[in-house]
Amino acid sequence: MAQRNQPVPQRRSRPRHHLRKGWRAAGVAISLLALLATTGPAAASPATPAARPGGCGPALRALTLAVDQQRVLNLLGDLTVIRNDADLKRLATPNTKADVTYDILPHFFVSMGGVGFTVVQENQEIRPGKPTLLFYRPSPKAKDVLDPFGIDYPYVLAGWGYGGHYTPGVRPSFPRDPGLACLTDSDWFIHERSVHPADNWQNVTVPPAEAWHGQAEAAIPPTPADCARCTGMPHGRLWDLHLWISPNRVVPQVSIFNPGKPIPGFDAVAGVGFFYPDSGPPAAPAAPADHSSMAGMAGMSGMAGMTGNKISSVPGLG
């Protein structure tokens, strides 16, 4: 008896957009692996601008920034979210393997608008992959993000930053670093000479006299003789660089304030507290050591009135 032809089952195909997303993710991963395999923190390689006459293009810049983000996330591990007192104390515990300690609260628990709750590293030198600053978004249920002693768990990492001594016209530069090699002069901005006053731990700028905005080095922190509210945490001018975790969580975004969902907090006053320097006469070159450390905040934890800003000394921390 002849058998009837049976219909051949049709294989269901996945929507093509899933395939495209998968290939894009795979391409990013392969590119990152290639970059990591050919670069090291202490040596130039074909993947760094130091060895490329043309410098960085958009693709290489994206890849290097992705490297910096990944090593920061690896450094922090599960402390990208601070859920309770125990997590906060772990963050403040010296990481001897990485040689980092995040124990300084420049604004106590006050959140800065567009930046968040900030924690500063004890070691004030700029060390790529070991940020000077960590920025956390307070809980969306926080009742008062301006309360210096009100803790708003959970804090979620929004970004990180590098800060260093301000030398007019001379930005920090890391041409041989696999994560920060592609930074440009326009990425760096000035954190104005200021004090975080003890009455509210926000920010009061104390700019120097100068012919154009950014002309003066202004490395000496302000004192009570400079302003009525200059008691608290003072610091001189600083170069600053902020990087923010992007929605794709692969390539961070570089900007003064977070470019995503607004972070609540006090107004840092763009153009005053944080600003890009005006163009001026060429500055004399400075020794690299002068702009590779946070000289304006050196000895931060030992400055008068600042010992109480350490996580380890916050009263009542469980």
Beta strands, then each sheet from edge to edge (+ up, - down):
strand 1: 81-82
strand 2: 102-104
strand 3: 117-121
strand 4: 133-137
strand 5: 155-165
strand 6: 189-191
strand 7: 194-197
strand 8: 204-205
strand 9: 232-235
strand 10: 238-244
strand 11: 253-254
strand 12: 274-275
sheet 1: 1+ 5- 4+ 3- 2+
sheet 2: 1+ 5- 10+ 6- 12+
sheet 3: 1+ 5- 10+ 11-
sheet 4: 8+ 7- 9+
end
